């Protein structure tokens, strides 16, 4: 056994040395990783690979497949439509492709990419907007899925004990904001845990952003946009409420008109403009074309009446469920799902650090589209649930 451990330890060290010899001078090295709670166990994986594996074995990761990307309940009528799981896979693939060419830490990139949307509630960005309104109404501040993603890996998953992920992965998750348009993105390499805490407090009352601490996290943040911009167009065309000839000519002349062309153009442009740099960037022409395409998507896809037709029902339902769960906790309704499916499986520490409204927020944020609908049908609107 001793000889086996010696051989495995030797192989791990040789592999790690070989990988790090090929990393960029701006890449994050494995020995720079640190955790809030020190761990001494010997493993055949680096710290960021360990984080990646911890993330993919969580219930929150498995629930990705049941959460909307853009179209509500899309998996119920077309299994080839994008969902949160597919989007996360695309972000991972795009960011690893870029990171490989820039000689960055692939394990760190993959861990951030796979964990970045864990806190997304059901029904995509509409669900996030509606849950945000519920949270403000109940006095717990604004809801942001990136903040919730961090809270999940820190305090909700693993029975409320968290995953003890590295600072670099946690920071990448909370700083990923793919909705922000960045032509150049510079990491804040002196970022600390205190900076994250200040950001969390600020986000309770504001909608702002925070630069990541690593170049790897910058790659994931830009890749988030690359992964969804063209795919959302393909989904809209597939559903029949968008024609390819409607796409803005200036943008498609530069980027292409299909998802494959758009992704290839954007990845190539990022690599060319970021190689051996201490930042990640598009050139100005490509950045402008991408921004134009983003504006088009918001106007023609994300705010399309076909997409929004169930929003009023979802808003009503989420407010009803939020109030119902608040009452269940207050009156200790032990048969409520918020106890049986959530609070009864959380640590005393989680129960201690969250108030009732925060518990309800976290429970709703973990739901898939289908689970939300089932709860609404069972408790509140029998026979009138969302289709």
N, C-alpha and C positions, 0 to 999 in steps of 0.2 A: 504494500500500500504506500509506503514511504517513497519507493522508487517511482510509482505511478504519479504521485503528487509532484515529485521533482520534475518528471518529464513534462507533465502538463503545464507546470509553472514556467518551465523553460520555453515551451512552445508559445505560450501566451506572451512572454516578454519579447521573444524574437519577432512575433507577428506585430506586436504593438510598435516595436522599434522600427520595423520595416514600413509600417503605415505612416508613422510620424516623420520619417525621413523624407517622405514625399509630400508632406503638407506645406501649404503656403506659409510664409512668415507672418501672415495675418490670421491664420487659422487658429481655432481654439484647441489646445492640446489636452489630452485626457488628464494629465497631471494638474491641470488648472481647475478641474471640477471640484466643487465642494458642496456638502450637504449641511442642513441645519443640525441634523443628528449624525454624528460621525459613525461610520460603519467600518468594521475591520475584517469582514469575511473575505476569504480568498475565493475568487471566481475566475472563470475563463472568458470573461467579458469585461470590456471597459465600462466606466461609470455611465456613459451616455447610452451604451447598448443595454445596460441594466435598466435604465429609465425607460427606454423604448419598450422592453419586454414587460415591465410593470404596467405600462399604459395599455398595451394591447390585451392584457388579461383582465382588465376591469370591466364591470358591467356597463359603465358609461361608454366604453369603446364599442361594445357589442350593440348598444342601442343606436349607434349611428345609423344603421341600416333602416330603422323605422322612423327617421326624422326627415322632414321636408328640406330640400335644397331651395327650390323656388316654387314648385307646384304642389299644393296640398294633396295628400293622399295619392301621390303619383304612382306609387307601387301597387295600388289597388286596381288600377286600370291599365298600366303599362309598365312591365317590370324592367324595361330598358331605360326608363327615365332616370335622371340623376337623383340621388339622394345624398344625405350627409356623408354616408360611408364612401360612396364613389368619389365625392368631392375631396374627401380627406386623402383617399388613395391617389387622386390626381395631383394634389398638392405635394404629397410625398415624392411622387415620380418626377415632377417638374423640378422641385427643389434639389433632389439628389442628382439629377442630370446636370444642373447648373453647378452644384457644389463639387461634383467630381471634376469638372473641367477647370474650376477655380482652385482645386487642390485644398478643399476645406474638409472639416471633420464630418464625414457622412453619418456617423451614428448620432451625433448631436442634431444634425439637420433632420434626420428621420424621426427622432423622438419628439422634437418640437412639432413637426408637420402632423404626426399621427395624434398628438394630444391637443392641437390648437383649438378645435371646435367642441371639445367634450362638454362645455357648458351651454351649448346652443339649445334653446327650448324647442318644443314642437312648432311646426308651421313656419320655419325659416325666419326671415327678418321681420315679417308681420307678427309672428309669435313673440319675437324679442321686443318689438315696439309695444305690443299689448301688455306683456308681462312687466315691462318698464312702467307703464301707467299704473298697474296694480301696486307695484312696489312704492312708487311715489305716493299713491293714495294712502298706503298703510304706514308711511313715515319711515321707510328704511333706505331711502335714497334710490338713485337710478339703477336700473338693471343693464348690465353689459355682458354679452356672452363671453368675452375674453376674461373678464374679472371672475365670472362664474366658473370658467374652465380652470383657472388657478385655484379657486376655492374647492373645486371638486378634487383635484389631485392633492391638495393640502389637508382638507378637512372632511370631505364627504365619503370618498371611496375607501375601500378597505375597512368597512364597518365604522366609518367616521374617524379613523386613525390617520388617514392620508398615506401617501406613498413615499415620503421622504425623498423626493426627487432632487436632483442637483439644482443649484441656483441658476445655472445657465439654461437648463431646460424650462424651469419655471418662469424665468424672465422672458424667454422666447415665446412661451404660451400666452402670457399676459400682454405682450407687446406686439402681437401678430397683426392686428388691424388691417385686413386686406381692403377695407373700404377707403382708406386714405390713399390719395394719389401721390406717389413718390417718384420723382424723376431720378433723384439721387438719395440714397439712404445711408447715412453714416452711423456706425455703432457708437454708443456711449460706453467706452471701454472701462471707465471708472465707476460704473453704476454699482450700487450696493443694495443690500436688503432694505436699508432705510429709504432708498429712492422708490423701491416698489411699494412700500407702505404708504409713502406720501402720495404716490400715483393712485393707489386704491382709495384713499380718503378723498382725493380731488374728484375722482370719477363718481362719487356719490352724488355730487351736485352739478358736475359738468360733463360734457362730452368732448374729451380731448384725446391725445395720443402720447405715447412715450417711445422714444427710440430704443431699440433693443441694445443689449450689451455686447453682443457678438456678431461677427459677420455672417455666421451661419443663420442666426435668427433673422437678419436682414434679408437673406436669400429666401427664407420661408415666407416672410411678409410679402415680398414682391411676387413670389410664386403663387400665393393665394389668389391674387388677381389674375395671373396668367392662367391658372387652372379653371376659373369659373367663367371668364369673359366670353370665350368662344363656345364653351360647352352649353352655356345658357341659351345662346343663339340657336345651336343645333336642337336643343330641347323644344324651343318655341316653334321652330320650323316643323319639327316632328309632330307637334300638337296641332299645327295648322293655323295658328294665329299670327304667323310672321312668314313673309316670303324673302328669299335670299336677295332678290333684286331691290328690296327696301333698305338694305344696309347702306350706311353713308359712304359715298364713293371715295372721298378723301382718305378715310380710315382704311377701307378695304384695299385701295390702291397701294397703301404702304404695308399693311399687315396681312392681307389676304382675306378671303370671304368664307373659308371653312375653318372649323376648329383646328384641324391638323395644320393648316397654313398659318393660322394666327399663333398657335403655340410654338411652332417651329421658328417663326420670325422673332417672337418675343424672347424665347430662350437664347437664340443665337445672338440677338442684340445685347442682352444682359451679359452674356459671357464675354463678348468682344469689348464692351465698355467697362467691364469690371475686372478683367484679368490683371493680376499683380497690383491691384489697387486696395486701399484700405476702406473702400466703400463699394456699394452695389448700385448700378445705374443703368438707365436707358439713355440713348442719345435724345436730344430735344425733339427731333422730328418724330421718332417712334413714340416718345412719351406723349406728345400732342395727339397723335393718331389714337393711342390707347385711351386717352382721356375723352376724345370724341366718341369712341365706341362705348365707353362707360356711360356717357350721357344718353346715348342712343338706347342702350339696354334699359336704363331706368325709365325712359319715356315709353318705349315700345313693348317692353317685356315686364319688368317688375311692377309697373303701375297699370298694366293692361287690365281692363274690366274682367276678362276671363280668369285672370290670376286672383283678382281682388273680390270675386263674387261671393266668397264665403267669409270674407274678413269680418263683416259685421256680426255674423253668427259666432265666429271664434271669439271675438271681443266680448260679446255678451256671455258666452260660455265660460271664458277664463275668469271673468269677474265673479260670476256665480260660484265657480269652483273655489276660487281664492277665499271668498267669504265663507263658504261651507267648511273648508278645512280649518279656517281660523276658529270657527265655532266648535268643530270637532275637538280641537286641541284644548280650547277653553273649558269645554264641558266634559272632556276626557271620554269621548266616544270611542271606546276600545275596539269596536268593530270596524272603524273607519280605515280605509286603505292607507291613509297617511300614517297610521300606527303600524298596521300589519305589513305593509310593503316598504316602509321607510323608517320611521322613528324607532321601532322596536329592534332594528338592526344597526343602530348607531351607538357609538361609544358615549360614555358619560361626559367626556370632554366636548364632543360635538353638541350635545344637549345643553351643556353649560354655556357655551360661547355664542349660541344663536337664540334670538328671541322668537316668539311664535310666528311672526310675519316672515322672518328669514327662513324658518323651517318650511313654511308653505311655499315660499319662493323656490327653495332648493328642490322640493318634491315636484313641483310643476315643471321646473327646468329639466328634470331627469326624464320626463315623460316622452314617449314616442307619440306620433300623431294618432295612431290607433288606440293606444292606451287612454289618451286624453278623451277621445270620442267615446270610448266605452264607459269611462267614468261619468261623462256628461249624460249619456243615455241611461245608465243604471241609477244615478242619484237625482238627476235634475230634470231632464227633458225626455222622458220615455216616449218613443215613437216619433221624436222630432230631432234625432241626433243628426250631426253633419254627415253628409254622404260622401 
